[in-house]
Amino acid sequence: MLKVVILAAGKGTRMKSALPKVLHQVMGKAMVQYSIDAAKQAGADEVCVIVGYEGGQVKEAVEKAYPGETITFAEQKEQLGTGHAVMCAKDFIGREGQVLILCGDTPLIKGETLKNLVARHVEKHNTVTMLSTILADPTGYGRIIRDENGNFIKNVEHKDATEQERAFKEVNSGMYLFEADALYDSLGKLKNDNAQNEYYLPDTLSIIKAEGGRVDAVVTEDETEIMGVNSKEQLSEAEAVMQQRQRA
């Protein structure tokens, strides 16, 4: 069974709008719908949306967009990081099957890419597989650190990275596929001893690896797919990319 958890609790202060960030539209469709649709194209059986800021509005919009479909909602009452957001869905995650974690503000992610992520995860018998890409300027993104043989060592957030680690160009998209039981257990071991005092979801990768799990990353060549939208300018950029895809 493939479940999907979509992080959609943020206010999106930089959008300078009262509308919840994930409800801003690209080509006439709310951003969160693109994530839900891509997950469904990848074979997701169950969907859980994490809501927070104006959660009732987000819930109403999602239910209206998917009439007759069962979509679960979980509330993140405080914004304590991505790890905390996923913790709010522990009951949904459970211990069975696999769990795809997506963001509600990455409308350019493609269903085909997520399908390939699932296939690679299964083929390699991974415990967790993240989607990554290579950026010429990776400033602000979490870096994926590998050894000389290309094996995953760890993920480090930009704020916590050393200068040497910041030189790495492979970045974490914030999208993952976990074995449910490993995710469930690792969430209970997260700590917030970092620069932001938040619970980082990527810290589960080191926890899982330390316990013998297999952690890997699949690189998407289309860097636009991981682009998060945090401002009106980025919303316009996403719209331009989507229009270009439709013309191609």
Backbone torsions as a table, in degrees:
resi	resn	phi	psi	omega
1	MET	NA	134.3	178.4
2	LEU	-110.7	118.2	177.8
3	LYS	-108.1	155.5	175.9
4	VAL	-129.6	134.9	173.9
5	VAL	-113.5	125.0	-178.0
6	ILE	-113.7	122.3	-177.9
7	LEU	-81.9	113.6	-173.8
8	ALA	-142.1	33.9	-173.8
9	ALA	-95.9	-11.7	-172.3
10	GLY	-72.4	150.9	178.0
11	LYS	-78.6	-37.8	-177.5
12	GLY	76.0	56.1	-175.9
13	THR	-54.3	-38.5	-176.5
14	ARG	-70.5	-11.7	176.5
15	MET	-73.3	-18.0	-179.0
16	LYS	52.5	51.6	-177.6
17	SER	-150.9	147.7	177.4
18	ALA	-76.0	-17.1	-179.4
19	LEU	-71.1	133.4	176.4
20	PRO	-53.7	140.0	-172.9
21	LYS	-52.1	-44.9	-172.9
22	VAL	-71.1	-9.1	178.9
23	LEU	-94.6	-5.1	172.6
24	HIS	-63.9	145.2	-169.4
25	GLN	-103.1	145.4	170.4
26	VAL	-121.3	121.6	-177.6
27	MET	53.2	40.2	174.7
28	GLY	78.7	10.3	-179.5
29	LYS	-131.1	135.8	-179.2
30	ALA	-59.4	141.9	-176.9
31	MET	-55.6	-40.5	-176.4
32	VAL	-62.2	-28.6	179.2
33	GLN	-65.8	-34.4	179.0
34	TYR	-62.0	-40.2	179.3
35	SER	-66.9	-42.8	178.7
36	ILE	-63.0	-45.3	-178.2
37	ASP	-64.2	-41.7	179.5
38	ALA	-63.1	-40.3	178.5
39	ALA	-63.2	-42.1	179.0
40	LYS	-64.5	-38.8	177.8
41	GLN	-63.9	-28.4	179.4
42	ALA	-83.7	-3.9	175.5
43	GLY	104.4	15.0	-179.4
44	ALA	-62.8	132.5	-179.8
45	ASP	-91.8	-35.0	-176.7
46	GLU	-133.1	143.8	-176.9
47	VAL	-124.2	133.4	172.7
48	CYS	-127.3	126.7	178.6
49	VAL	-107.3	125.0	177.3
50	ILE	-86.3	118.9	-178.5
51	VAL	-113.0	158.3	179.4
52	GLY	-150.9	-92.3	178.5
53	TYR	-60.1	125.5	-178.7
54	GLU	48.5	45.7	-176.3
55	GLY	-57.2	-36.5	179.7
56	GLY	-62.5	-37.1	179.7
57	GLN	-68.3	-42.3	179.1
58	VAL	-64.4	-45.7	-179.9
59	LYS	-59.2	-45.9	-179.7
60	GLU	-61.2	-42.7	-178.5
61	ALA	-66.2	-41.5	-179.4
62	VAL	-67.2	-44.2	-179.7
63	GLU	-64.2	-35.3	178.4
64	LYS	-68.2	-35.3	-178.3
65	ALA	-75.1	-22.7	-177.5
66	TYR	-128.8	65.4	-177.5
67	PRO	-63.4	136.4	177.4
68	GLY	81.6	-4.1	179.5
69	GLU	-99.1	146.2	178.9
70	THR	-88.7	112.0	176.4
71	ILE	-122.9	130.1	-179.3
72	THR	-90.7	148.2	175.7
73	PHE	-126.5	142.6	174.3
74	ALA	-130.3	144.6	-175.3
75	GLU	-103.6	132.0	171.0
76	GLN	-104.5	102.3	-173.4
77	LYS	-74.8	-31.1	176.6
78	GLU	-121.6	146.9	180.0
79	GLN	-90.6	89.8	-176.2
80	LEU	-115.5	26.7	175.8
81	GLY	106.3	167.1	-176.9
82	THR	-65.5	-36.1	178.4
83	GLY	-63.6	-41.8	178.4
84	HIS	-64.8	-38.9	178.8
85	ALA	-59.0	-44.9	-179.1
86	VAL	-69.8	-33.2	176.1
87	MET	-56.3	-33.5	-178.7
88	CYS	-64.6	-14.8	-179.4
89	ALA	-109.4	20.3	-175.3
90	LYS	-58.2	-37.8	179.4
91	ASP	-63.6	-38.0	178.2
92	PHE	-70.1	-41.0	-176.6
93	ILE	-63.1	-50.6	179.4
94	GLY	58.0	-151.3	-176.6
95	ARG	-124.2	3.0	-176.2
96	GLU	-104.3	140.8	172.0
97	GLY	76.5	-153.1	-177.1
98	GLN	-125.3	152.7	-176.4
99	VAL	-127.0	122.5	176.5
100	LEU	-95.6	125.6	177.6
101	ILE	-105.1	121.7	179.3
102	LEU	-127.1	167.2	178.7
103	CYS	-108.7	142.3	-179.1
104	GLY	-79.2	-1.8	-178.4
105	ASP	-117.9	26.1	176.4
106	THR	-121.2	74.1	-172.3
107	PRO	-70.6	-10.2	-174.6
108	LEU	-93.1	0.8	178.8
109	ILE	-67.0	138.3	-177.0
110	LYS	-102.3	142.3	177.3
111	GLY	-58.8	-37.6	-178.8
112	GLU	-63.7	-38.0	178.6
113	THR	-64.8	-42.2	179.2
114	LEU	-68.1	-34.7	176.8
115	LYS	-63.0	-41.0	177.0
116	ASN	-66.1	-35.9	177.1
117	LEU	-61.5	-45.2	179.2
118	VAL	-63.1	-44.4	-179.0
119	ALA	-62.1	-43.7	179.6
120	ARG	-65.1	-41.0	179.4
121	HIS	-58.2	-47.1	-178.7
122	VAL	-69.5	-44.3	-177.7
123	GLU	-60.6	-40.3	-176.5
124	LYS	-89.8	-0.6	-177.3
125	HIS	55.1	43.1	-179.4
126	ASN	-77.5	154.9	172.4
127	THR	-88.0	-36.8	173.8
128	VAL	-147.2	138.4	177.7
129	THR	-129.4	125.6	179.1
130	MET	-105.5	157.8	174.0
131	LEU	-94.1	131.3	-180.0
132	SER	-131.5	172.6	171.7
133	THR	-152.2	166.4	178.8
134	ILE	-102.9	125.6	180.0
135	LEU	-117.9	137.3	176.3
136	ALA	-63.1	-39.0	175.8
137	ASP	-122.5	96.2	-176.0
138	PRO	-88.0	13.5	-177.3
139	THR	-52.0	129.9	176.9
140	GLY	93.6	-18.4	-178.8
141	TYR	-93.0	151.3	170.9
142	GLY	-67.2	137.4	-178.5
143	ARG	-96.5	143.3	172.3
144	ILE	-96.6	121.1	-177.9
145	ILE	-102.8	125.8	179.8
146	ARG	-120.2	159.4	174.9
147	ASP	-84.8	-177.7	-175.2
148	GLU	-65.3	-17.1	178.1
149	ASN	-95.9	4.2	178.1
150	GLY	86.1	6.7	179.5
151	ASN	-80.9	142.6	179.1
152	PHE	-63.1	130.3	173.8
153	ILE	-104.5	-54.9	-179.4
154	LYS	-165.6	168.8	170.6
155	ASN	-111.3	136.3	177.8
156	VAL	-132.0	133.0	179.0
157	GLU	-69.7	149.8	-177.1
158	HIS	-54.1	-44.4	-176.5
159	LYS	-64.7	-27.1	-176.8
160	ASP	-100.4	-1.6	-174.5
161	ALA	-81.9	148.0	172.1
162	THR	-78.3	168.7	177.6
163	GLU	-59.1	-39.2	179.6
164	GLN	-63.5	-42.3	-179.8
165	GLU	-69.4	-32.9	179.7
166	ARG	-69.3	-14.6	177.9
167	ALA	-73.9	-18.3	177.8
168	PHE	-68.9	139.9	-174.8
169	LYS	-102.2	-13.1	179.6
170	GLU	-81.0	126.0	-175.2
171	VAL	-119.4	154.2	179.6
172	ASN	-84.2	128.3	-177.8
173	SER	-78.4	-16.8	-173.1
174	GLY	85.3	9.2	178.2
175	MET	-116.4	133.3	-172.8
176	TYR	-142.5	158.0	167.9
177	LEU	-124.5	118.8	-178.7
178	PHE	-112.2	150.5	159.7
179	GLU	-71.5	130.0	-170.9
180	ALA	-57.4	-44.3	-176.1
181	ASP	-64.7	-38.2	179.2
182	ALA	-67.5	-40.3	177.9
183	LEU	-64.2	-45.8	-178.2
184	TYR	-57.2	-47.0	-178.3
185	ASP	-68.9	-41.7	-175.5
186	SER	-70.1	-28.3	178.5
187	LEU	-61.6	-33.9	180.0
188	GLY	-73.3	-8.5	-177.5
189	LYS	-110.2	3.8	179.9
190	LEU	-68.8	144.0	175.3
191	LYS	-124.6	159.5	-177.9
192	ASN	-112.3	32.3	-179.7
193	ASP	-87.8	74.0	-179.9
194	ASN	-145.3	179.4	-174.4
195	ALA	-59.2	-29.6	-176.6
196	GLN	-97.3	-7.0	-173.7
197	ASN	54.5	40.6	179.7
198	GLU	-119.9	163.2	175.1
199	TYR	-92.4	108.6	-177.4
200	TYR	-86.9	125.9	175.3
201	LEU	-60.2	-39.0	179.9
202	PRO	-59.5	-19.8	177.6
203	ASP	-65.0	-21.2	176.9
204	THR	-63.6	-26.0	-178.2
205	LEU	-63.4	-45.7	179.4
206	SER	-67.1	-37.3	178.4
207	ILE	-62.4	-47.6	-178.7
208	ILE	-64.9	-41.9	179.8
209	LYS	-63.4	-42.4	-179.3
210	ALA	-63.7	-24.4	-179.6
211	GLU	-95.9	12.9	174.4
212	GLY	93.1	4.3	178.3
213	GLY	-75.7	157.1	179.8
214	ARG	-96.5	121.5	-178.9
215	VAL	-115.2	134.0	-177.2
216	ASP	-146.1	168.2	176.2
217	ALA	-133.9	140.7	175.5
218	VAL	-108.4	125.0	-176.7
219	VAL	-89.3	127.1	171.2
220	THR	-95.7	133.2	-178.2
221	GLU	-75.9	-20.5	-179.8
222	ASP	-92.2	96.8	-174.7
223	GLU	-66.5	-18.8	179.9
224	THR	-65.7	-24.2	-176.1
225	GLU	-61.8	-28.6	-176.2
226	ILE	-96.2	1.8	-174.4
227	MET	-65.5	119.4	175.4
228	GLY	-86.8	145.2	-179.3
229	VAL	-103.9	114.4	-177.8
230	ASN	-123.2	0.8	-178.5
231	SER	-151.5	167.0	178.5
232	LYS	-63.1	-34.7	179.3
233	GLU	-63.6	-44.9	179.4
234	GLN	-68.2	-30.9	175.8
235	LEU	-63.2	-42.1	178.0
236	SER	-64.9	-38.3	177.8
237	GLU	-63.5	-43.5	179.5
238	ALA	-62.6	-41.0	178.2
239	GLU	-61.4	-41.6	-179.9
240	ALA	-64.4	-41.6	178.6
241	VAL	-63.4	-44.3	-178.9
242	MET	-63.3	-40.2	178.5
243	GLN	-64.9	-40.1	179.2
244	GLN	-64.6	-39.1	178.2
245	ARG	-63.4	-40.2	-178.3
246	GLN	-67.9	-29.3	179.1
247	ARG	-79.1	-25.1	-174.8
248	ALA	-69.2	NA	NA
